[in-house]
Amino acid sequence: MNYEFDTVIVGAGGAGLYAALEASRLHGAGRTAVVSKLYPIRSHTGAAQGGIGAALGNVEEDKPEWHAFDTVKGGDYLTDQNAAIILAEDAVRAVLELEHRGLPFSRTPEGKIDQRRFGGHTRGFGEAPVCRSCYAADRTGHMILQTLYQQCIRNRASFFDEFHLLDLLMDGNRCCGVVVLELATGQLHTFHSKAVLLATGGFGRMFQITSNAYANTGDGPAVAARRGLPLEDMEFFQFHPTGIRGMGILITEGVRGEGGVLRNRHGERFMTRYAPTLLDLAPRDMVARAITLEIKAGNGIVGDKSVDDYVLLDATGLGKAVIEEKLPDIAEFCRTYQNIDPADTPIPVQPTAHYAMGGIPTDLDGRVLCDGAGGVIEGLYAAGECACVSVHGANRLGTNSLVDLVVFGRRAGRHMAQFAANADLCSVNVSDGAADVCALLDQLKSGSGSVKPGTVRDRMRTVMMEKIGIYRTGSQMREAVAELQQLRDDFRHIRIEDPAAAYNTELVEVLELRNLLDLALITAACADWREETRGAHARDDFPERDDEAFLNHSLAWLNGRDVRLGTRPVDLSRWEPKPRVY
């Protein structure tokens, strides 16, 4: 079936819903479609716990300029600085607008939106921590999803839930729509439109231990890469320092923002050695590396196996009342998965693969870039974790993911609506556009291959965790590239065994595996290329930051079995790079 809309948004997380809210408001009812492989309120934005950063100054003095500086410094000066300024200045408006739309923020005794400390956020350009994170207990992302979804329903946006993205419809340098698989029937559909926005989220499922939901398989970036578009800064993947031991389920930074501290096996607050000013609220890349170094030095607590060693997040000093009021979901996670009460017992934690700083390159209005010189793909937009503005640089600060969603999701939605208002539907042949997808599905269903998808998936995750993890070396990364190339070759010999059309989860998982393999190869190749340590990319063989050679964004094109690399410049218009000391 072929549908026609003015604007199509793929993905129903925070970025997609905010874009849909803007587009449906400007276009009117029924002209904006939201296509999602999940029901919107199940999107991964709902897992964001601790808060959304904005310099409201409700608890102590704060300024958007300080927020922008922290974003640039936290990103180890690979952040585009105009993007950081837009993020910080517009965050104040975004939070107040969410409040007016009905989001139930936690409150101060005076009735203002309450704020707490988060890692890397400071006052006075790094003088001391500041309360900047606006929160709704530890359910902030979930509340944002609920609020935006209700507003999109009010605007009568058209939702197509459980539709899985397979390809883009392209006419030269113009994007004209998408090809999707309807999970309920197994049928292919095309959405023909004037503009498309990709907001499909991250791709953390390429790692063995991750905080990401099973649906985070990089559908948007992978489809874009196979269409010949570059991906930007893919070597930078953040490991959150506090995932539940062995599981990766997130323990929000808000625990440390409320006063929780990290301790090693000796009970020592070890962050005093690594970040004497910000301590446990240093940026995430620094804290994750500190935990790893403590474990390597024998100061971790020995788990069931060597990869299961951990440290403790001690929140016992907060008291039961504070935990139940401000961190109720975290308390429930600890009781469910660890059989402990965090008010009485420290939480066993270890770093977990969490967030992709890289993705589809865009300009400040969400338009997808096709080269390092600022050329754009007409009618194609991206926002959220699948995109790279680049506002996070080499390392994202906590709370900035939700700010990114609502600030740049809104900007992209407004721009694509304005573009569509002055554009015509191009005359692409939608049947020809779906031909490649049909051929792939036929191969998977009727081929003679004997490779098991589970074997390929498990090996990919092991390779990424062991060789493209927190600490990296050139020899390991080159081994990873070779292994991932082989796994992609093996994928061609996969055949699914389930013949069902409706809700064929085996087929969907194989399609998702294809996406992850492509993105894993690009990530490994980019990491091997960047011969320095910067932000979340830490190399044992190149332990220093090298601004002379590598103060550039990486661009990567998928080229058969290989990856072609290029660069584009970083915006350094406000602050010169300096050593990153906390």
Disulfide bonds with the S-S distance in Angstrom:
Cys176-Cys426 1.99
